[in-house]
């Protein structure tokens, strides 16, 4: 058993799935153990490997395959760059990165092709506004692995979320809501779902319901996202969910309560360095209340 191969593969799939070492380790082992496993310092127990494979959504045998690609580190750097720019909403940079690498033979595996299609389709919606082509690419990404079986993988849930976002951007919030319903239902069959994924779906679902003026439903979905953040000690999208709930409360004439949620959101945005979002939230709150 080559412990370096095991560690390298675990790091590869962790990076591909967008998990930190802490997120991968939670409830299974310590972050320090993950660090040592990835560095090839020791062989984990088979039970630990099994739990890690479940969280990563891959068969445990994938950990033992010798990496045949000599540019392994290059691929990891690319994935991390795409995820970083996506997280920061730098969609033009994401689109440029994808266009530069999409025909690179290094990315010919199904997992990497899905990653390429997923991020190309999503970033295209923001950069070119070609929603029809964007949706076509995203459905291609989904269909690379989803064959109509029962249940979705974590990646498929995230692609469904991206599809929902693009439908909403294209002025089809009703279709967007149907997609989010599928995604939320799909999360119930994943035993170790990364909670960030579900928070993201709830937040975008809430936005679509607001577009349909279903403010009470949007408030309910925002609260579901807030509770998930609190239960899992996440800052991720907490400010956005607080803002979404607060804004809809104001739209339903619950001004004082709505202001409190938006002020909490602004506080979090500033802590996280999201100063543009903080300014937008403050401006829209004043406009909604009429002050």
Number of C-alpha atoms within 10 A of each C-alpha: 7 12 18 18 20 27 23 21 20 24 22 20 19 21 19 19 20 18 17 13 18 15 16 24 20 12 10 17 15 15 16 12 17 22 16 15 21 22 16 17 13 14 17 18 8 10 10 14 19 17 18 24 20 16 23 25 18 14 12 18 11 15 23 17 12 13 15 7 11 9 10 14 12 12 19 17 12 14 21 15 15 23 19 14 16 18 10 10 13 16 21 16 16 23 24 15 19 22 13 10 14 17 12 10 8 16 17 13 10 12 16 16 17 24 22 25 23 26 24 23 28 25 25 22 24 18 15 12 14 14 20 13 14 26 22 14 22 23 20 17 26 23 13 14 16 16 9 8 7 8 17 23 18 22 23 22 26 19 24 27 27 28 28 29 25 27 23 21 16 15 13 16 22 15 15 26 22 12 22 24 17 16 26 19 13 18 21 13 13 16 9 17 18 19 17 18 17 22 25 20 26 27 24 26 29 30 28 28 21 21 16 15 13 14 23 17 19 28 23 14 24 28 20 18 28 24 16 18 21 12 10 11 10 15 15 15 19 26 25 24 31 25 28 27 32 27 28 25 22 20 17 12 13 14 17 12 14 23 21 14 21 27 19 15 26 24 15 20 23 15 11 13 10 15 15 11 17 22 14 11 21 17 12 13 21 11 10 14 16 7 7
